[in-house]
Amino acid sequence: MQVAPGLQKKRPILGQLPKEGNWYSNIEYGNETNAEINPFFYGVTLVHKPKSYTYQSDALSANMHLSKSHYQNQHIYRVEWEPPEVDGSGGHIKWFIDGKLMFGIHGDSLNLTGSEIPSEPMYMLMNIAVSKNWGFPMPCPGGCDCTCFECGNSDCECAIPEGYCNNFPADMEVEYVRVYQAVNESKHILGCSPTVRPTESFIKGHRKRYMEEGQKVPLLPIQQGGAKCENDNNCGGIKMGECYGGHCQCIDKTTGPACLASDGFYDHEDKEKKVPFEWDFIYVPKSLIIFVLILIGGFFPSMLLIIRKNRKQAQYQSLINGSVPSHSGQVRPLSRETLAYQNSVPSDYVVPRNDKVVTYCVIDGRLVDK
């Protein structure tokens, strides 16, 4: 079990047992399996960019001596994982072999760093892991720079334990995998993004942490088929997919580029709840504030121009009771016909000098006396 963040100071020395009080306590080791603490790996500092993401990881592990039977006969391995309470207390992880306890970690075993038994979604991975951090000569043998570890390469074999390469090629056969869940146990939750551990929301909130260079989104869609193939075996066989036109085509209930994964889902998976959009306070965008300031800044100058224009128009002499001054300065009334014809200020020649009214009609551009 890896714990983070781990101890920064007074760390155990590789190959030696940790001093009392400087490592995790209340850890179980099986008597029947002769298991004991693993003194060859206590964890490493995981360096990331930016530097604030770098952290110390502690590794809590145990070793158990194996016999020829473990390489030649079938054995049943079991991991028992009990999640903690909502407050992080309790819970445990225990490892068994053929029903016998090998190693166990309890919630209070992690009080040293304030950590807890994992409660976030997990998945199983079964492989043959070969790491240079365990089982290899420490320190590096003299005359060897230990920059490569490759069987059959004379420049790299000096960094590999004697006789180690005789173990390869190697394989691991798994007959079955069974997963059990406690009935009516609220802490045993299925799914990749449960309500108490909203993984999907966390990834969306920290997109850059989950994207490689060139990616635009952290969660890529699952590709169903499409991998290059030469025959049906490259696509999982006839029960999973077939090779058609040089590319895999998946059958029902299988997915992945090579159709090697089950297209499964959880009937009762907790979905991310959609919270209705609402403001906790009155929010005014900066763009709106700038727009309003520009609008106000243009409004007042426009008003000043309009007021100034109106004042200039008011200086013109208006008509007084339908009369107009003549050249002599006397005010004479306007005739009805003149007022009806236009509202502009006429001169004194607008009104005929005699009382005779002459009317003309324009026909074909000629004046004709009516």
Secondary structure as GFF3:
##gff-version 3
##sequence-region A 1 370
A	DSSP	beta_strand	2	3	.	.	.	ID=ss1
A	DSSP	beta_strand	27	29	.	.	.	ID=ss2
A	DSSP	beta_strand	36	37	.	.	.	ID=ss3
A	DSSP	beta_strand	45	46	.	.	.	ID=ss4
A	DSSP	three_ten_helix	51	53	.	.	.	ID=ss5
A	DSSP	beta_strand	55	56	.	.	.	ID=ss6
A	DSSP	beta_strand	58	59	.	.	.	ID=ss7
A	DSSP	beta_strand	62	63	.	.	.	ID=ss8
A	DSSP	alpha_helix	69	72	.	.	.	ID=ss9
A	DSSP	beta_strand	77	82	.	.	.	ID=ss10
A	DSSP	beta_strand	92	97	.	.	.	ID=ss11
A	DSSP	beta_strand	100	106	.	.	.	ID=ss12
A	DSSP	three_ten_helix	107	110	.	.	.	ID=ss13
A	DSSP	three_ten_helix	157	159	.	.	.	ID=ss14
A	DSSP	three_ten_helix	164	167	.	.	.	ID=ss15
A	DSSP	alpha_helix	199	205	.	.	.	ID=ss16
A	DSSP	three_ten_helix	207	210	.	.	.	ID=ss17
A	DSSP	three_ten_helix	232	235	.	.	.	ID=ss18
A	DSSP	beta_strand	241	244	.	.	.	ID=ss19
A	DSSP	beta_strand	247	250	.	.	.	ID=ss20
A	DSSP	beta_strand	254	255	.	.	.	ID=ss21
A	DSSP	beta_strand	261	262	.	.	.	ID=ss22
A	DSSP	alpha_helix	286	314	.	.	.	ID=ss23
A	DSSP	beta_strand	323	325	.	.	.	ID=ss24
A	DSSP	beta_strand	331	333	.	.	.	ID=ss25
A	DSSP	alpha_helix	336	341	.	.	.	ID=ss26
A	DSSP	beta_strand	360	363	.	.	.	ID=ss27
A	DSSP	beta_strand	366	369	.	.	.	ID=ss28
###
